[in-house]
Amino acid sequence: MGETAVDGQVNSQELEGPASADELLLMAYTGIDHVIEKNKILPRASFFLEVSKQILDTLRSNSKLLDFYNDTARKVFNFCKKYRNRKEFRRISETLHSHFN
């Protein structure tokens, strides 16, 4: 990823591919620095959420670990709430719903 120029302009290397409509709106309201920072965090957040889903899938089959399952689910929900990740919040909700059906 490129670096931001001294005068606040963005080099073309910083944006990888065309921006979506949501990204354009986000840039308009928050500035490009926030978007770049979010793009640095996003892969780590996705990894954390995928690992958390695997943990929940593993724990659901053991009734002795139900408290750990509940704590893990709460932490994942709090993570999604903190980083305002509605899509993952919904996916985790669907995963938990399927575990209890």
N, C-alpha and C positions, 0 to 999 in steps of 0.2 A: 504494500500500500504506500502511496506517495505521501509527501508531507505538505502541510498547509503553507502557503507562501506567507511572508512576513506581513503583508498588507491585508491579510484575512481572506484572500482569494484562494480558491481550491484548485489544485492541479487536477488534470483530467485523469490521472492514474488513481486517484482516491476512490472514485466511484467505479465499481465493477459491474458493468452492464447497465441497461436502462433502469431508471427508478420506477417503481410502481406508483400508482395514484396515492396510496397511503403514505409512501415515503416522501412524495412531493409535498403533500399537506403537512407532514411532520417537519420537513425542512422549512416550510414557510412559517411555521409557528415557533419552532425551537432553534433553528440555526443548524448549520451543517456539522458543527463540532459535536453536538449531541447525537446526531445520526451516526457519525463515524464511531463514537464511543459505544453506542448501542450495537453496532455491527461487530465490534471487538468482543463484546460480552455474549452475544447471541450464540455462538457455537458452544461456549462453555455451559450456558444455561440449558441448551438442548441436550448436551451430554448428561448433565445433572438430572434432568427430567427423565431421560431414557433409563438411566441407572435406577432412579427411584421407582419407575414402573416395574423394572425387573425385580427389585426388592419386594414390592407389593405383591407381585405374582408369586414369588417364592413363599412369602409369609402367609398368604391366604390359606394354604393347605394345612397349616399347623395351628391348632386352636390354643396351644400353650403360649404362642407368640402374638396373641391378639392385641395386647397392649402396645407392643412394638409396632405392629401393623398400624394401629390407630395413630400413634405418635408420628410415624413416617408419613402417613396421609396428611396429617395436620401441617407438618413441615413443608410438604410439597405445595399444599394450598397456600400457606403463608408466603412461600417463595413466589408463586404465581401472582399473588396479590401485591407483593412488594414491587415486583418488576412489571406489573400491569400486563401480564401475559394471559389474555382471555382465551386464546385458542388452546393453549396447553391446560389451562384450568378446566376447560370443557372436556378435553381429552382425558384428563385424570378423573374427572367426575364420571365419565362414561366407563372408564376402566373399573372404578369402584362399584358402579352400578352393576356391571356384568359379573363382578366377583360375588355379589350378594343375590344374584338370580339363580 
